[in-house]
Amino acid sequence: MTASLSPFDLIARHLRLPDGRSFGDAMADYQRADFEQLFAPDAAPNVWISRPRGGSKTTDIAAMAVADLLSAPDRSRLYAVAGDQDQAGLLLDAVATWLANSPDLEGSLTIQRDRVSNPLTGSVLIVLSSDAPTALGLTPWRIFLDEIAAWPTGAMFGSMFSASHKLPGCRVIAMTTAGSPTSWAYELWKNVKQSARWLVLERRELAPWSDTEQVEEARRLLPSGVFARYYDNAWTAADEAPFTLEQIERATDYGREPATGGDGNHLHFVGVDLGLVNDATVISVVRQDRDRRAHKLVYTWYRQGSRESPVPIAEVEAELRSIQRRFGPTRIFCDPWQMKALIQAVPGVEEFAFTTKSMQPLSSSLLVLIREGRLRLLDDPNLRGELLGLTIVEKSYGWRIEAASGHDDRVMALALAAHHADTEIVELWVG
Protein backbone atom coordinates (compact mmCIF):
# COMPACT_ATOMS: atom_id res chain seq x y z
CA MET A 1 0.00 0.00 0.00
CA THR A 2 2.61 2.55 1.05
CA ALA A 3 5.23 1.76 -1.60
CA SER A 4 3.04 3.19 -4.38
CA LEU A 5 2.34 6.46 -2.56
CA SER A 6 4.40 9.62 -2.62
CA PRO A 7 5.72 10.70 0.79
CA PHE A 8 3.35 13.67 0.82
CA ASP A 9 0.31 11.50 0.04
CA LEU A 10 1.33 9.06 2.74
CA ILE A 11 1.66 11.89 5.27
CA ALA A 12 -1.59 13.59 4.28
CA ARG A 13 -3.80 10.52 3.86
CA HIS A 14 -2.51 7.83 6.20
CA LEU A 15 -1.08 9.63 9.23
CA ARG A 16 -3.77 10.40 11.77
CA LEU A 17 -4.12 12.65 14.78
CA PRO A 18 -5.37 11.42 18.18
CA ASP A 19 -8.88 12.66 17.30
CA GLY A 20 -8.96 10.43 14.21
CA ARG A 21 -8.58 13.13 11.57
CA SER A 22 -6.10 12.60 8.79
CA PHE A 23 -3.04 14.85 8.94
CA GLY A 24 -4.04 16.24 5.55
CA ASP A 25 -7.38 17.43 6.90
CA ALA A 26 -5.83 18.96 10.02
CA MET A 27 -2.57 20.54 8.86
CA ALA A 28 -2.16 24.31 8.74
CA ASP A 29 -1.71 26.09 5.42
CA TYR A 30 2.00 26.69 6.06
CA GLN A 31 2.54 22.99 6.83
CA ARG A 32 0.89 21.95 3.58
CA ALA A 33 2.90 24.52 1.62
CA ASP A 34 6.16 23.36 3.20
CA PHE A 35 5.46 19.68 2.52
CA GLU A 36 4.42 20.36 -1.09
CA GLN A 37 7.54 22.40 -1.79
CA LEU A 38 10.06 20.09 -0.18
CA PHE A 39 8.55 16.99 -1.84
CA ALA A 40 8.24 18.66 -5.27
CA PRO A 41 10.12 16.75 -8.03
CA ASP A 42 12.33 19.76 -8.80
CA ALA A 43 13.02 20.72 -5.17
CA ALA A 44 16.57 21.50 -4.09
CA PRO A 45 18.37 18.53 -2.53
CA ASN A 46 18.53 20.10 0.93
CA VAL A 47 15.87 21.95 2.92
CA TRP A 48 15.97 24.50 5.74
CA ILE A 49 12.59 25.11 7.41
CA SER A 50 12.36 27.81 10.06
CA ARG A 51 9.25 28.34 12.20
CA PRO A 52 8.32 30.00 15.51
CA ARG A 53 8.01 27.93 18.66
CA GLY A 54 4.94 25.71 18.69
CA GLY A 55 5.04 25.38 14.91
CA SER A 56 5.02 21.56 14.93
CA LYS A 57 8.65 21.18 13.92
CA THR A 58 9.49 17.96 15.78
CA THR A 59 6.09 16.46 14.96
CA ASP A 60 6.53 17.23 11.26
CA ILE A 61 10.04 15.80 11.21
CA ALA A 62 8.58 12.63 12.72
CA ALA A 63 5.91 12.56 10.00
CA MET A 64 8.52 12.93 7.25
CA ALA A 65 10.69 10.28 8.86
CA VAL A 66 7.80 7.80 8.92
CA ALA A 67 6.94 8.50 5.28
CA ASP A 68 10.55 8.28 4.12
CA LEU A 69 11.20 5.11 6.11
CA LEU A 70 8.23 3.42 4.43
CA SER A 71 9.27 4.50 0.93
CA ALA A 72 13.08 4.33 1.18
CA PRO A 73 15.11 1.84 -0.87
CA ASP A 74 15.87 -1.45 0.84
CA ARG A 75 18.41 -1.33 3.68
CA SER A 76 18.56 2.47 3.70
CA ARG A 77 19.87 4.34 6.71
CA LEU A 78 18.05 7.45 7.85
CA TYR A 79 19.33 9.66 10.66
CA ALA A 80 17.55 12.22 12.82
CA VAL A 81 19.74 14.41 15.01
CA ALA A 82 18.31 16.34 17.96
CA GLY A 83 19.93 18.96 20.17
CA ASP A 84 20.28 16.68 23.19
CA GLN A 85 19.08 13.36 24.60
CA ASP A 86 15.81 14.83 25.86
CA GLN A 87 14.96 16.28 22.46
CA ALA A 88 15.91 12.96 20.84
CA GLY A 89 13.41 11.29 23.15
CA LEU A 90 10.71 13.75 22.10
CA LEU A 91 11.40 12.94 18.46
CA LEU A 92 11.03 9.20 19.07
CA ASP A 93 7.85 9.87 21.05
CA ALA A 94 6.46 11.83 18.10
CA VAL A 95 7.13 8.89 15.76
CA ALA A 96 5.48 6.52 18.24
CA THR A 97 2.43 8.79 18.47
CA TRP A 98 1.97 8.87 14.70
CA LEU A 99 2.17 5.09 14.51
CA ALA A 100 -0.18 4.55 17.45
CA ASN A 101 -2.84 6.84 15.95
CA SER A 102 -2.58 5.61 12.35
CA PRO A 103 -4.32 2.23 11.87
CA ASP A 104 -3.32 2.10 8.19
CA LEU A 105 0.32 1.76 9.31
CA GLU A 106 -0.24 -0.84 12.01
CA GLY A 107 2.69 -3.26 12.15
CA SER A 108 4.60 -1.52 9.36
CA LEU A 109 7.38 -0.13 11.59
CA THR A 110 8.92 -1.20 14.89
CA ILE A 111 10.40 1.12 17.51
CA GLN A 112 13.37 0.18 19.62
CA ARG A 113 15.48 2.18 22.06
CA ASP A 114 16.98 4.72 19.67
CA ARG A 115 15.74 3.58 16.29
CA VAL A 116 12.72 2.82 14.13
CA SER A 117 12.90 -0.12 11.72
CA ASN A 118 11.03 -1.21 8.61
CA PRO A 119 11.11 -5.02 8.88
CA LEU A 120 9.93 -5.44 5.29
CA THR A 121 12.78 -3.48 3.68
CA GLY A 122 15.46 -3.55 6.37
CA SER A 123 15.64 0.25 6.39
CA VAL A 124 16.28 1.96 9.72
CA LEU A 125 15.83 5.44 11.20
CA ILE A 126 18.45 6.10 13.89
CA VAL A 127 17.93 8.99 16.31
CA LEU A 128 21.06 10.71 17.62
CA SER A 129 21.92 13.61 19.89
CA SER A 130 24.05 16.48 18.61
CA ASP A 131 26.50 15.79 21.44
CA ALA A 132 26.99 12.14 20.41
CA PRO A 133 30.69 11.12 20.34
CA THR A 134 30.92 10.78 16.56
CA ALA A 135 28.97 10.36 13.35
CA LEU A 136 31.91 9.43 11.16
CA GLY A 137 31.61 6.45 8.84
CA LEU A 138 27.87 6.80 8.23
CA THR A 139 26.27 6.42 4.80
CA PRO A 140 22.89 8.14 5.12
CA TRP A 141 20.01 8.15 2.66
CA ARG A 142 18.18 10.87 4.58
CA ILE A 143 19.24 13.26 7.38
CA PHE A 144 16.85 15.22 9.61
CA LEU A 145 18.19 17.98 11.86
CA ASP A 146 15.88 19.08 14.66
CA GLU A 147 16.25 22.54 16.29
CA ILE A 148 19.74 23.00 14.83
CA ALA A 149 19.94 26.66 15.92
CA ALA A 150 19.97 25.47 19.54
CA TRP A 151 22.86 23.03 19.08
CA PRO A 152 25.85 24.14 21.15
CA THR A 153 28.40 23.47 18.40
CA GLY A 154 28.48 22.66 14.70
CA ALA A 155 30.58 19.51 15.06
CA MET A 156 27.70 17.09 14.50
CA PHE A 157 26.40 19.10 11.55
CA GLY A 158 29.83 18.92 9.95
CA SER A 159 29.97 15.15 10.38
CA MET A 160 26.46 14.56 9.06
CA PHE A 161 26.62 17.00 6.16
CA SER A 162 29.93 15.63 4.92
CA ALA A 163 28.40 12.14 5.04
CA SER A 164 25.45 13.27 2.90
CA HIS A 165 27.68 13.35 -0.17
CA LYS A 166 28.48 9.63 0.02
CA LEU A 167 25.16 8.41 -1.38
CA PRO A 168 23.48 9.94 -4.46
CA GLY A 169 20.03 11.23 -3.62
CA CYS A 170 20.69 11.85 0.06
CA ARG A 171 18.79 14.85 1.39
CA VAL A 172 19.39 16.99 4.47
CA ILE A 173 16.25 18.48 6.05
CA ALA A 174 16.69 20.94 8.92
CA MET A 175 13.84 22.35 11.01
CA THR A 176 14.47 24.98 13.63
CA THR A 177 13.47 28.21 15.30
CA ALA A 178 15.84 31.15 14.84
CA GLY A 179 18.68 31.51 17.32
CA SER A 180 21.40 33.93 18.30
CA PRO A 181 23.39 35.91 15.72
CA THR A 182 26.49 35.10 17.77
CA SER A 183 26.04 31.33 17.32
CA TRP A 184 27.74 29.06 14.81
CA ALA A 185 24.29 28.26 13.33
CA TYR A 186 23.77 31.88 12.29
CA GLU A 187 26.69 31.74 9.86
CA LEU A 188 25.35 28.43 8.53
CA TRP A 189 21.91 29.96 8.02
CA LYS A 190 23.36 32.92 6.08
CA ASN A 191 25.30 30.57 3.79
CA VAL A 192 22.32 28.28 3.30
CA LYS A 193 20.16 31.22 2.16
CA GLN A 194 22.65 31.97 -0.61
CA SER A 195 23.00 28.39 -1.84
CA ALA A 196 21.07 27.05 -4.83
CA ARG A 197 21.30 23.58 -3.28
CA TRP A 198 19.10 24.59 -0.36
CA LEU A 199 15.37 25.27 -0.31
CA VAL A 200 14.78 27.80 2.48
CA LEU A 201 11.25 28.04 3.89
CA GLU A 202 10.94 30.65 6.64
CA ARG A 203 7.70 31.29 8.49
CA ARG A 204 6.88 34.20 10.76
CA GLU A 205 3.21 33.51 11.51
CA LEU A 206 2.26 31.60 14.64
CA ALA A 207 0.45 28.31 14.30
CA PRO A 208 -3.36 28.63 14.26
CA TRP A 209 -3.54 26.51 17.42
CA SER A 210 -1.35 28.94 19.39
CA ASP A 211 -2.93 30.32 22.56
CA THR A 212 -2.95 34.09 22.01
CA GLU A 213 -3.24 34.81 25.73
CA GLN A 214 -0.16 32.71 26.45
CA VAL A 215 1.73 34.46 23.66
CA GLU A 216 0.83 37.88 25.06
CA GLU A 217 1.87 36.77 28.53
CA ALA A 218 5.19 35.62 27.08
CA ARG A 219 5.60 38.99 25.35
CA ARG A 220 5.13 40.70 28.69
CA LEU A 221 7.36 38.44 30.76
CA LEU A 222 10.16 37.18 28.55
CA PRO A 223 13.21 39.25 27.69
CA SER A 224 12.48 40.95 24.37
CA GLY A 225 15.29 39.17 22.56
CA VAL A 226 14.12 35.74 23.70
CA PHE A 227 10.54 36.53 22.70
CA ALA A 228 11.67 37.70 19.25
CA ARG A 229 13.48 34.42 18.65
CA TYR A 230 10.71 32.18 19.92
CA TYR A 231 7.61 33.90 18.58
CA ASP A 232 8.80 36.15 15.74
CA ASN A 233 11.34 33.57 14.52
CA ALA A 234 13.96 36.33 14.29
CA TRP A 235 17.72 35.96 14.67
CA THR A 236 18.19 38.48 17.46
CA ALA A 237 20.59 38.93 20.34
CA ALA A 238 18.87 37.96 23.57
CA ASP A 239 18.70 40.06 26.70
CA GLU A 240 21.01 37.73 28.58
CA ALA A 241 20.35 39.01 32.11
CA PRO A 242 16.89 38.01 33.40
CA PHE A 243 16.77 40.72 36.09
CA THR A 244 17.85 44.33 36.37
CA LEU A 245 19.25 45.85 39.54
CA GLU A 246 16.09 47.96 39.81
CA GLN A 247 13.87 44.86 39.72
CA ILE A 248 15.87 43.11 42.43
CA GLU A 249 15.94 46.19 44.64
CA ARG A 250 12.20 46.66 44.19
CA ALA A 251 11.61 43.05 45.31
CA THR A 252 13.82 43.37 48.41
CA ASP A 253 12.42 44.20 51.84
CA TYR A 254 15.36 46.16 53.19
CA GLY A 255 15.60 45.87 56.94
CA ARG A 256 13.27 42.86 57.28
CA GLU A 257 14.87 40.24 59.50
CA PRO A 258 14.69 36.49 58.80
CA ALA A 259 11.83 34.79 60.63
CA THR A 260 12.50 32.32 63.42
CA GLY A 261 9.28 30.41 62.82
CA GLY A 262 5.80 30.42 61.37
CA ASP A 263 2.53 31.68 62.77
CA GLY A 264 0.47 28.56 62.11
CA ASN A 265 -1.71 30.43 59.62
CA HIS A 266 0.50 30.09 56.55
CA LEU A 267 1.92 27.14 54.67
CA HIS A 268 5.68 27.31 54.18
CA PHE A 269 7.42 25.86 51.13
CA VAL A 270 11.01 24.73 51.52
CA GLY A 271 13.53 24.33 48.70
CA VAL A 272 16.78 22.41 49.21
CA ASP A 273 19.78 22.70 46.89
CA LEU A 274 22.37 20.22 48.11
CA GLY A 275 26.07 20.78 47.55
CA LEU A 276 28.51 18.87 49.69
CA VAL A 277 31.94 19.91 48.41
CA ASN A 278 32.20 22.37 45.52
CA ASP A 279 28.72 23.89 45.74
CA ALA A 280 27.03 25.06 48.90
CA THR A 281 23.96 23.55 50.52
CA VAL A 282 21.14 26.08 50.73
CA ILE A 283 17.68 25.74 52.26
CA SER A 284 15.13 28.46 51.47
CA VAL A 285 11.79 28.86 53.24
CA VAL A 286 9.04 30.77 51.42
CA ARG A 287 5.81 31.76 53.19
CA GLN A 288 2.92 31.25 50.81
CA ASP A 289 0.33 33.94 50.13
CA ARG A 290 -2.74 31.94 49.17
CA ASP A 291 -4.02 34.96 47.22
CA ARG A 292 -0.77 34.83 45.18
CA ARG A 293 -0.14 38.54 45.70
CA ALA A 294 3.21 38.37 47.51
CA HIS A 295 4.96 35.23 48.71
CA LYS A 296 7.82 35.94 51.13
CA LEU A 297 11.28 34.50 51.50
CA VAL A 298 11.45 34.33 55.30
CA TYR A 299 14.48 32.18 56.10
CA THR A 300 17.66 30.91 54.45
CA TRP A 301 20.15 28.34 55.73
CA TYR A 302 23.58 28.20 54.04
CA ARG A 303 26.53 25.84 54.48
CA GLN A 304 29.66 25.72 52.30
CA GLY A 305 31.64 22.50 52.35
CA SER A 306 35.06 21.62 50.98
CA ARG A 307 36.93 18.55 49.83
CA GLU A 308 38.51 18.28 53.27
CA SER A 309 35.27 18.97 55.12
CA PRO A 310 32.07 18.17 53.14
CA VAL A 311 28.71 19.35 54.43
CA PRO A 312 27.41 16.52 56.66
CA ILE A 313 24.09 15.08 55.49
CA ALA A 314 23.17 14.65 59.15
CA GLU A 315 23.45 18.42 59.63
CA VAL A 316 21.12 19.03 56.69
CA GLU A 317 18.66 16.49 58.09
CA ALA A 318 18.74 18.16 61.51
CA GLU A 319 18.07 21.57 59.98
CA LEU A 320 15.10 20.27 57.98
CA ARG A 321 13.59 18.72 61.09
CA SER A 322 14.09 22.03 62.89
CA ILE A 323 12.38 23.91 60.05
CA GLN A 324 9.45 21.52 60.20
CA ARG A 325 9.03 22.18 63.91
CA ARG A 326 9.44 25.95 63.68
CA PHE A 327 7.64 26.74 60.42
CA GLY A 328 5.05 23.98 60.21
CA PRO A 329 2.99 23.22 58.33
CA THR A 330 5.64 22.82 55.62
CA ARG A 331 6.22 21.15 52.29
CA ILE A 332 9.84 20.36 51.52
CA PHE A 333 11.21 19.77 48.02
CA CYS A 334 14.68 18.55 47.06
CA ASP A 335 16.54 16.87 44.25
CA PRO A 336 16.88 13.16 45.08
CA TRP A 337 20.53 13.15 43.98
CA GLN A 338 22.62 12.21 47.03
CA MET A 339 19.54 12.65 49.23
CA LYS A 340 17.68 9.33 49.01
CA ALA A 341 18.52 8.42 52.60
CA LEU A 342 17.52 11.88 53.85
CA ILE A 343 14.23 11.76 51.94
CA GLN A 344 13.43 8.46 53.61
CA ALA A 345 14.55 9.69 57.04
CA VAL A 346 12.63 12.98 57.15
CA PRO A 347 8.84 12.57 56.80
CA GLY A 348 7.18 14.89 54.32
CA VAL A 349 10.18 15.54 52.06
CA GLU A 350 9.16 15.39 48.38
CA GLU A 351 11.38 14.68 45.39
CA PHE A 352 11.88 17.23 42.64
CA ALA A 353 14.60 16.25 40.18
CA PHE A 354 16.65 19.05 38.62
CA THR A 355 16.39 17.92 34.98
CA THR A 356 16.50 19.70 31.65
CA LYS A 357 12.70 19.59 31.49
CA SER A 358 12.07 20.76 35.06
CA MET A 359 14.46 23.70 34.98
CA GLN A 360 12.40 25.80 32.57
CA PRO A 361 9.27 25.91 34.82
CA LEU A 362 11.48 26.82 37.79
CA SER A 363 13.20 29.54 35.78
CA SER A 364 9.93 30.89 34.42
CA SER A 365 8.30 30.99 37.87
CA LEU A 366 11.19 32.89 39.42
CA LEU A 367 11.35 35.35 36.54
CA VAL A 368 7.60 36.02 36.65
CA LEU A 369 7.36 36.31 40.44
CA ILE A 370 10.21 38.79 40.76
CA ARG A 371 9.27 40.88 37.74
CA GLU A 372 5.63 41.10 38.85
CA GLY A 373 6.58 41.92 42.43
CA ARG A 374 4.95 38.76 43.78
CA LEU A 375 8.01 37.45 45.62
CA ARG A 376 9.44 39.48 48.48
CA LEU A 377 13.13 38.92 49.20
CA LEU A 378 15.17 39.21 52.36
CA ASP A 379 17.89 41.85 52.56
CA ASP A 380 20.66 39.42 51.56
CA PRO A 381 23.54 40.85 49.48
CA ASN A 382 24.74 37.34 48.58
CA LEU A 383 21.34 36.44 47.11
CA ARG A 384 21.21 39.76 45.25
CA GLY A 385 24.63 39.02 43.81
CA GLU A 386 23.54 35.60 42.58
CA LEU A 387 20.33 36.97 41.03
CA LEU A 388 22.23 39.71 39.21
CA GLY A 389 24.83 37.19 38.04
CA LEU A 390 22.29 35.01 36.23
CA THR A 391 22.07 34.62 32.49
CA ILE A 392 19.42 33.19 30.19
CA VAL A 393 20.59 30.09 28.35
CA GLU A 394 18.63 28.69 25.42
CA LYS A 395 18.37 24.95 24.92
CA SER A 396 16.65 22.78 22.34
CA TYR A 397 13.73 22.30 24.73
CA GLY A 398 13.40 25.99 25.62
CA TRP A 399 15.30 28.24 28.02
CA ARG A 400 16.52 28.35 31.61
CA ILE A 401 18.42 30.64 33.92
CA GLU A 402 21.80 29.75 35.36
CA ALA A 403 24.88 31.44 36.75
CA ALA A 404 26.99 33.15 34.10
CA SER A 405 29.93 32.42 36.39
CA GLY A 406 30.23 31.46 40.01
CA HIS A 407 27.38 29.80 41.89
CA ASP A 408 23.59 29.93 41.91
CA ASP A 409 22.86 27.71 44.94
CA ARG A 410 20.78 30.35 46.74
CA VAL A 411 18.82 31.04 43.56
CA MET A 412 18.02 27.37 42.93
CA ALA A 413 16.78 26.78 46.48
CA LEU A 414 14.68 29.95 46.29
CA ALA A 415 13.26 29.04 42.86
CA LEU A 416 12.32 25.56 44.06
CA ALA A 417 10.42 26.90 47.07
CA ALA A 418 8.82 29.86 45.27
CA HIS A 419 7.70 27.80 42.27
CA HIS A 420 5.75 25.37 44.44
CA ALA A 421 4.41 28.15 46.66
CA ASP A 422 2.90 29.85 43.61
CA THR A 423 1.64 26.78 41.74
CA GLU A 424 0.27 24.65 44.57
CA ILE A 425 -2.44 26.66 46.29
CA VAL A 426 -4.34 24.54 48.81
CA GLU A 427 -6.73 25.42 51.61
CA LEU A 428 -4.98 25.37 54.98
CA TRP A 429 -6.99 24.05 57.86
CA VAL A 430 -5.90 25.25 61.29
CA GLY A 431 -7.18 23.89 64.58
N, C-alpha and C positions, 0 to 999 in steps of 0.2 A: 504493500500500500504506500509506504513512505518513499520508496526508491524512485517512484515515478513523479513525485511532487517536487516543485521548486522549494528551496528553503523558506521563502516568504509565504508560499501557500501552506506549507506545513505549520509555520508559526501562526498564521492567521486563522486557519480552519481547524487545526487539530489540538492546539494548546488551549487549555481552558482554565478559567479563573475559579476560585473557590465557590462562587455563586452559580457556576455552571455555564456562564457565557463563554463563547469562543473569544480568544484574544483579539481576533479581527473585529468583532463587534464592540469590544470594550476599549481598544487602544485609542489614545489621543491622536489628533491630527499630526502633531509633530513626530510621534512614534511611527505612524504609517509612512510619512514622508521620508523619514530616515531609513526605514527598512527598504522601501522601494528604491531609494537612491543607492544604497550600499549593495543591494542584490541585483542592480541593473546589469545587463550583459556587458555594457561598455564602462562600468565603474572602474575607478582607479584601483590598483591592487591593494592599497592600504587605506584605512579609514580612521579619522579622528573625530569623535562625537563628543561635544561639550554641552552639558546641561546644568541648570541649577540643582541644588540639593532637592531631593524628593522627586527627581525626574525619571525614576525607574531605570537607573543605569545598570545596577547589578542584576535586577530582574530581567532586563532586556538582554544583557550578556548571556544570562542563563538560557533564555529562549533561543538565542542564536546558537549557543553551544549544543543544545539538544537537537536543533534542526540540522546543524552541520554534522553532528555525530551520527545521525541517522542516514545522511546522504553522502558521507565521505567515502572515498575509495577504501577497499579492504585494507586492514592493518594500518590505517592512518593514525598519526599521533597529533592530538590537539592539546594545546596548553592554555590555561587561564591563569594569569598572575595577578594576585591581589596585593594590597599594600602591606598587610601583615597577616598573621595566622587567624586572627579574629575575622578579618574581612574575607579571608579564604573560606572560613567556615560559613559565612553568610552566603557566599557564592554557591557552595555545595547545597546549602539549605534551599536556595532559590531553585536550583535544578530539581531537587527532591520534591518541592512543592508543585512545580509544573507537572512532573510525572504522576504525582499522587492525584492531581485534579483532572488529568487528561485520560479518560478511559480508552481512547483510540490508541494510546501508546503503551497500554498495560503490557508489561513483560518485555518491552523492546529494549530497555536499557537497565543495567544494574549499577547500583551505587556502592562503592566500598569506601574505605577510610579517606582517601584523598583523590579518588578517581571515579569516573563514570565510564562503563564499558558497554560496547555493543557486541553481544555474544554472537550475533549472526555474521558480522563482518570482521570481528577482531579489532576494530578501531577503539581507541581509548582517549578520553579527556582527562588530563592530569592537572590538578589544581595546585599551584605553588604560591609561596609568599615571596614578596620582593626581596626579603632578607634571607632567602634560602642560600646555602653555601655556594652553589654553582649551578649554571644551566648549560655548561659547555658540553658538546658532544650530542646535542639534541638534533633531530631532523623533523621539524614540525610541518604539518600540513595547514594548521590554522593556529593563530596566536591571539588571545584576548587579553587586554590589559585593563584592569579595573582600577579606577581612581588614581591614575598614574601621576597626577599633579601633587598628590599627597605622599608619594614615595620619597623616602629620605635621601636616596642617592639614585643615580642613573645606571649603576652597575648592572642590575638585572635587565634593564631595557637594552643595554649594549649587548649582553649575551644573547638575549632572545632575538633582537633585530638582526644581528649578524647571522644567526642560525636560519632566519627566514629565507635567506638566499640559497640554501642548500637544495630545496625542493621546488621545482617549477610549479607555479600556481599557489604557493603559500601566501596567505593574506595575514596582515596584522591589523587588528581592530581595537582601538583604544577608546574607552569611555571614561569621562572624568568631569569634575567641576573645576573651574579655574582655580589657580593657586597664587603663590606669591611671585612677583616679578624678580625676586632675588634668588629663586630656586633654580635648580638645574633644568626642571621641566619647562620653565618659561622659554629658555633658549631653544629647546626642542620644539615647542609649540610654534615659535616664530619661524623656524626652518621648515616645519611641516606645512605651514600656510603658503610657503613659496614653492613647494614641490609639486610637480605635475603628477607624481606617483602617489599622492595622498588626496583623498576626498575629505574635505573638512566641513563638518556640519555643526554649526554653533547655534545654540538656542538661548534666548534670553527670557522667554516667557515661562512663568511658573506652570506646573502641571495643573490641569483643571480640578484635580482632587485636592489641591493644596488648601489648607485651612487658613483663610485670610486673616482671621483674628490672631492665630499663632504667628503668622508672618509679621503682622504689625507689632506684636509683642516683641518678636525678635529684633525688629527694626529699632525699637525703643531701648532694648536692653543690651544688645550685642555691640561691641566696638564697631564703628562704621566700616572699617576695612574688612572685618570678618563678615559682616552682613553683605557687603558688596560682592565678596567672593561667593558666598553660599547662595544668595538669592538673586543677585544680578548676573551671576556667572562672569564676573569681571576680574581680570588679573590686576589686583590692587595690593599695595602694601598694607598690612594689617596694623591696627593700633595695638602694639605688642603688650603694653601695660594695661591690665584690667581695671586698675583703680588709680585715681589721681590723689595727690596729697589732700586736696580739699575734701574729696569724698571720705577719706579715712578720718580726717579730723572732724568732719560733720557727724560721723558715726560714733565717735569716742565720747564717753562720759568722763570728762576730765575731773579728777578729784573723787570719783566714786570708788570706794574701797571694795575689795573682793568680799563676798559673803562668806560667813562661817557655816551657814546652814540654810535650809529652806523654811518656809512658813506653814507647810502642810496644805496650802491652798493651790499650789502650782506643781505641775509635773516638770521634772528636770531631766534633760537629755544629756547624756555623757558620751563624748567621743574620745577614743583612746588611739593614739598613734605610737606604736611601740618601736623603740630603737634602743638596742642594748649596748652597742659599742660606738659605731661611727655617728649614727643619728641619735637624737635625744628621745626620751619617752615623755610624751605630753598627754595630759588628761584635761579636757575642757568640759565645763558644766554650763549648759545653757538653760535658763529658765524660760519655759514656754509661755507665750501669750496666746491663749486659745482663740482670741479674736484676730490673731496674725498681724497685729499692728506693730509690735516691737518686742521681739524676743531679746533676752539679755544674757550676755556672757557674764556669769557671776563668780566663776572660780576657775583657776588654772593651776595645775600641778606640773612641775617640770623637773626632770632629772637627766643629766648628761653623763653617760658612761664613757669608758675608754677600754682599750684592749686589755690593759692591766686590771681594770676594775669595772666590769660590765654592770649595768643596772640590774639588780637582783629582781627576778620575777616575783619573789615573795614580797618585796617592798611594794611592787605595783599592786599585787593582790590585796595587801593590807590597806593601801590607799583607797582602792575601789570599795572595799567593805566599809571603810570610814565614810566615804561619800554616800553610800547607800543609807547609812545610819543618820547622817547629818542632813542630807538633802532629799530624803525619801518623800514621796514616791519617785523612783528614778527608772529610766531605761538606759542601759549601757550598751554601746556598740563598739566593736573592735574587729580588726582584721584577724582572722584565725591563724595567720602565719606566726609561728613561735608561741602561740597563746592557747593552744588546745587544752593544755592542762589547767590553765587559769580559767578558761571558759567553763570547764567542768567543775572547777572548785568553787567559783563564785556564782551563786544562784542569780538568774535574771540577766546574765550577760548574753548579748545576741551577736551573732556573726555578721560582719559586713566585709566582704572581700574587696580589697583595693585592686580592681581589674581595669583593663582598658575600657570596658563597657560601663563600669560603675563610676569612673572618674568624671565623665561629662556631667551626669546629674549633680554630683557634688559641686563641681566647678560652677555650673549654672546657678544652683541654689545660692551659693555664697555671693556670686556676682550680683544676682538680683536683690538679695536681702540687704547688702551693703549699699548698693546704688539707690534703692528705694527707701533707705532709712529704716528698714524693718529689723535690723540687728544692731543692738547697742553694745559697744565694746568697752572693755575696761581700759583704764589709762595705763597701757603697757607698751613702752617704747620698743621692746623686742618684737612684740606682735606687729606693731606698726611697721617696723623695719621689714619683717617677712612679707607683709601684705604689699608694701611698696616695691619689694624685690621680685614680685611675681611677673610671669610673662605668659601670654597665650600661645599655646602650641597646637598646631593643627595636625590631626591624624586622619587616616583613611576613614575612620568611623565618625569623625567629628572634631571636637576641640576639647581642650582641658587647660587648666592653669597649673603651673609648676614654677619652682624657683628658677630664675634665670641663672643664678649662681648661689652657692651657700645652701641653707636649709629651709624647709617649709614645714617643719614638724608641728609648730603651733597652728599654722594655717590648716593643716590636714585634720588635726583633732577638732578644731573649731568648725570646719566645714562639715565633718561627720555629725557632730552634735546639732548644728544649726539646720542642716538638711532635714534630719528626722523631726526636729522640733516644728518645722514649718509644714512638713508633708504628712505628718501623722497626728491629726487633731482628734483627740478622744475626750469624752466627758469624764471628768475626774470626780469620783465620789468620795466625800470626806465624812468621817464619822463612823 
